[in-house]
Amino acid sequence: MTRVKLLLFDVFGTLVDWRGSIAREVHGLFAARGLAVDGAAFATAWRDQYQPAMEEVRSGRMPFCKLDVLHRRNLDVVLERFGLDQVDESTRRQLNAAWHRLDGWPDVAPGLARLRIDYRLAPCSNGNISLMADLARRNDWHWDAITGAELAHDYKPKAIVYQCAADAFDCAPGEAMMVAAHSSDLAAAAAAGLRTAFIARPDEHGPGLGETAASVPVDLSANGLMELADRLGCR
């Protein structure tokens, strides 16, 4: 790993518990309005719209827009499917902003603090810049910059997103390492020339419903960011 200078991080699922956080927000907002909604089921249904919406952009059928815009488009679809068409605009805006209030996994803040001593750090996420900034402030993360879809004007797993992130730091692709809990993300990063590190998040989609091991070749695997820091020889 001596050539690696930059660590790039997937965020949704790798650094934050999106399912638990969205379920909490959905339950709280609807309960306050006298509506009983299964927050976990709603969160999963909302997330299920994520890749199809981005594919509209990746395919060129839709011009690039921020993930906040896609999340809102997807929210309207899910509300209709749950029979919640009566939900007002103010509540929809509050729900969409829930993605800015996700909680990090417990190992992330201390792990990033160790990793940044020896490496430059940045998210390489499909989330927009304001979303990434809000998550960092909420969870006390410190980035050297924010890269990803908004910078590249395209969505992962397109190669330009990874290459643009490395280029922003004047790094060759091989000097950057993509850190993610999703084998598909790491396979795309490797194809773009980056090094790769897999982080196990076995409960991302619910208890026992996350990846526990990479299904593609990777440079490193770890059970969290503290173990990744150990593997990389960080202090």
C-alpha positions as CSV (number, residue, x, y, z in Angstrom):
1,M,0.0,0.0,0.0
2,T,3.0,2.3,-0.1
3,R,1.8,4.0,-3.3
4,V,-1.6,4.8,-1.9
5,K,-2.0,8.5,-0.9
6,L,-5.7,9.0,-1.0
7,L,-8.6,7.0,0.5
8,L,-12.0,7.5,-1.1
9,F,-15.1,6.3,0.7
10,D,-18.5,5.1,-0.4
11,V,-20.9,6.6,2.2
12,F,-24.4,5.1,2.1
13,G,-24.1,1.7,3.8
14,T,-20.3,1.9,4.2
15,L,-20.1,4.9,6.6
16,V,-23.8,5.4,7.5
17,D,-26.7,3.2,8.6
18,W,-29.1,4.6,6.0
19,R,-31.8,2.0,6.7
20,G,-31.9,2.5,10.5
21,S,-31.7,6.2,10.2
22,I,-34.4,6.6,7.6
23,A,-36.7,4.2,9.4
24,R,-36.4,6.3,12.6
25,E,-37.1,9.5,10.7
26,V,-40.1,8.0,8.8
27,H,-41.6,6.6,12.0
28,G,-41.2,9.8,13.9
29,L,-42.6,12.1,11.2
30,F,-45.6,10.0,10.5
31,A,-46.3,9.1,14.1
32,A,-46.4,12.9,14.9
33,R,-49.2,13.1,12.2
34,G,-51.1,10.2,13.5
35,L,-50.1,7.8,10.8
36,A,-48.8,4.3,11.5
37,V,-46.1,3.5,8.9
38,D,-43.5,0.6,9.0
39,G,-40.4,2.8,8.9
40,A,-38.0,0.0,8.0
41,A,-40.2,-1.2,5.1
42,F,-40.6,2.4,3.9
43,A,-36.8,2.9,4.0
44,T,-36.2,-0.2,2.0
45,A,-38.8,0.7,-0.6
46,W,-37.3,4.2,-0.9
47,R,-33.8,2.8,-1.3
48,D,-35.0,0.3,-3.9
49,Q,-35.7,3.3,-6.2
50,Y,-32.1,4.5,-5.9
51,Q,-30.3,2.6,-8.7
52,P,-33.2,2.8,-11.2
53,A,-33.3,6.6,-10.8
54,M,-29.6,7.0,-11.3
55,E,-29.7,4.7,-14.3
56,E,-31.9,7.3,-16.0
57,V,-29.0,9.7,-15.7
58,R,-26.2,7.2,-16.5
59,S,-28.0,6.1,-19.6
60,G,-28.5,9.7,-20.8
61,R,-32.3,9.5,-20.7
62,M,-32.3,12.2,-18.0
63,P,-29.8,15.1,-17.6
64,F,-27.6,15.0,-14.5
65,C,-29.2,16.3,-11.3
66,K,-28.3,16.1,-7.6
67,L,-29.2,13.0,-5.6
68,D,-31.4,15.2,-3.4
69,V,-33.6,15.7,-6.5
70,L,-33.7,12.0,-7.3
71,H,-34.5,11.2,-3.7
72,R,-37.4,13.5,-3.8
73,R,-38.6,12.0,-7.1
74,N,-38.3,8.6,-5.6
75,L,-40.1,9.7,-2.4
76,D,-43.2,10.7,-4.3
77,V,-43.3,7.3,-6.0
78,V,-43.0,5.4,-2.6
79,L,-45.6,7.6,-0.9
80,E,-48.1,6.7,-3.6
81,R,-47.3,3.0,-3.3
82,F,-47.8,3.2,0.4
83,G,-51.2,4.9,0.0
84,L,-49.9,8.1,1.4
85,D,-50.8,10.6,-1.3
86,Q,-52.3,12.9,1.3
87,V,-48.9,13.7,2.8
88,D,-48.3,17.5,2.4
89,E,-45.4,19.3,0.8
90,S,-43.9,20.4,4.1
91,T,-43.7,16.8,5.3
92,R,-42.2,15.6,2.0
93,R,-39.5,18.2,2.3
94,Q,-38.7,17.1,5.9
95,L,-38.6,13.4,4.8
96,N,-36.3,14.1,1.9
97,A,-34.0,16.0,4.2
98,A,-33.7,12.9,6.4
99,W,-30.9,11.7,4.1
100,H,-28.9,14.7,5.5
101,R,-29.3,13.4,9.0
102,L,-28.1,9.8,8.8
103,D,-26.1,8.3,11.6
104,G,-22.6,6.9,11.1
105,W,-21.7,3.3,12.1
106,P,-19.9,3.5,15.5
107,D,-16.4,2.7,14.1
108,V,-16.4,5.4,11.5
109,A,-15.6,8.6,13.4
110,P,-12.6,7.1,15.3
111,G,-11.5,5.1,12.2
112,L,-11.4,8.2,10.0
113,A,-9.6,10.1,12.7
114,R,-6.8,7.5,12.6
115,L,-6.7,7.1,8.8
116,R,-6.4,10.9,8.2
117,I,-3.1,11.0,10.0
118,D,-1.4,9.1,7.2
119,Y,-3.8,9.6,4.2
120,R,-5.9,12.2,2.6
121,L,-9.6,11.4,2.9
122,A,-12.7,12.2,0.8
123,P,-16.1,10.7,0.1
124,C,-16.6,9.4,-3.4
125,S,-20.4,9.1,-3.1
126,N,-23.4,9.5,-5.3
127,G,-24.6,11.9,-2.7
128,N,-24.4,15.6,-3.6
129,I,-21.9,18.0,-1.9
130,S,-24.4,19.6,0.6
131,L,-25.6,16.2,1.6
132,M,-22.0,15.0,2.2
133,A,-21.2,18.2,4.2
134,D,-24.2,17.8,6.4
135,L,-23.4,14.1,7.2
136,A,-19.8,15.1,8.0
137,R,-20.9,17.8,10.4
138,R,-23.5,15.6,12.0
139,N,-21.1,12.8,12.6
140,D,-17.9,14.8,13.3
141,W,-16.0,13.6,10.2
142,H,-13.2,15.6,8.7
143,W,-12.7,15.4,4.9
144,D,-9.9,16.9,2.9
145,A,-12.4,17.6,0.1
146,I,-15.7,16.3,-1.1
147,T,-15.7,14.4,-4.4
148,G,-18.2,12.1,-6.2
149,A,-21.1,12.4,-8.5
150,E,-21.7,16.1,-8.3
151,L,-18.1,16.8,-9.2
152,A,-18.1,14.3,-12.1
153,H,-21.7,15.1,-13.2
154,D,-22.4,11.4,-13.4
155,Y,-23.1,8.5,-11.1
156,K,-21.2,5.5,-9.9
157,P,-20.3,2.9,-11.1
158,K,-19.3,5.0,-14.1
159,A,-15.5,5.2,-14.3
160,I,-15.4,9.0,-14.5
161,V,-16.6,9.3,-11.0
162,Y,-13.7,7.4,-9.5
163,Q,-11.1,8.9,-11.9
164,C,-12.4,12.5,-11.3
165,A,-12.0,12.0,-7.5
166,A,-8.4,10.8,-7.9
167,D,-7.6,13.6,-10.3
168,A,-9.0,16.2,-7.9
169,F,-6.1,15.3,-5.6
170,D,-3.5,15.1,-8.4
171,C,-3.3,11.4,-7.9
172,A,-3.0,8.7,-10.5
173,P,-5.8,6.1,-10.1
174,G,-3.4,3.6,-8.6
175,E,-2.5,6.1,-5.8
176,A,-6.1,6.1,-4.7
177,M,-8.0,3.4,-2.8
178,M,-11.8,3.1,-2.9
179,V,-13.2,1.9,0.4
180,A,-16.7,0.4,0.2
181,A,-19.1,-2.2,1.6
182,H,-20.4,-3.1,-1.8
183,S,-18.5,-5.5,-4.2
184,S,-20.1,-3.9,-7.3
185,D,-18.7,-0.5,-6.3
186,L,-15.2,-2.0,-5.7
187,A,-15.2,-3.9,-9.0
188,A,-16.0,-0.7,-10.9
189,A,-13.3,1.2,-9.0
190,A,-10.7,-1.5,-9.7
191,A,-11.7,-1.4,-13.4
192,A,-11.0,2.4,-13.3
193,G,-7.5,1.7,-12.0
194,L,-8.0,2.3,-8.3
195,R,-6.9,0.1,-5.4
196,T,-9.8,-1.3,-3.3
197,A,-10.7,-2.1,0.3
198,F,-13.8,-4.0,1.4
199,I,-15.6,-3.1,4.6
200,A,-18.0,-5.7,6.0
201,R,-21.4,-4.2,6.9
202,P,-23.5,-7.4,7.5
203,D,-26.6,-5.5,8.8
204,E,-26.8,-2.8,6.1
205,H,-30.2,-3.9,4.7
206,G,-31.4,-5.3,8.0
207,P,-30.1,-8.0,10.4
208,G,-27.8,-10.3,8.5
209,L,-28.7,-8.6,5.2
210,G,-25.5,-7.0,4.2
211,E,-22.2,-8.1,2.5
212,T,-19.9,-10.0,4.9
213,A,-17.2,-10.6,2.4
214,A,-16.2,-9.3,-1.0
215,S,-17.4,-11.3,-4.0
216,V,-14.7,-9.7,-6.2
217,P,-10.9,-9.5,-5.8
218,V,-9.9,-6.6,-3.5
219,D,-6.6,-5.4,-2.1
220,L,-7.8,-5.4,1.6
221,S,-10.8,-6.5,3.6
222,A,-11.7,-5.4,7.1
223,N,-14.5,-5.5,9.6
224,G,-14.8,-1.8,10.0
225,L,-12.6,1.3,9.7
226,M,-10.6,0.7,12.9
227,E,-9.5,-2.6,11.5
228,L,-8.8,-1.0,8.1
229,A,-6.5,1.5,10.0
230,D,-4.7,-1.5,11.6
231,R,-4.3,-3.2,8.2
232,L,-2.8,0.0,6.7
233,G,-0.4,0.4,9.6
234,C,-1.9,3.7,10.9
235,R,-1.1,5.0,14.3
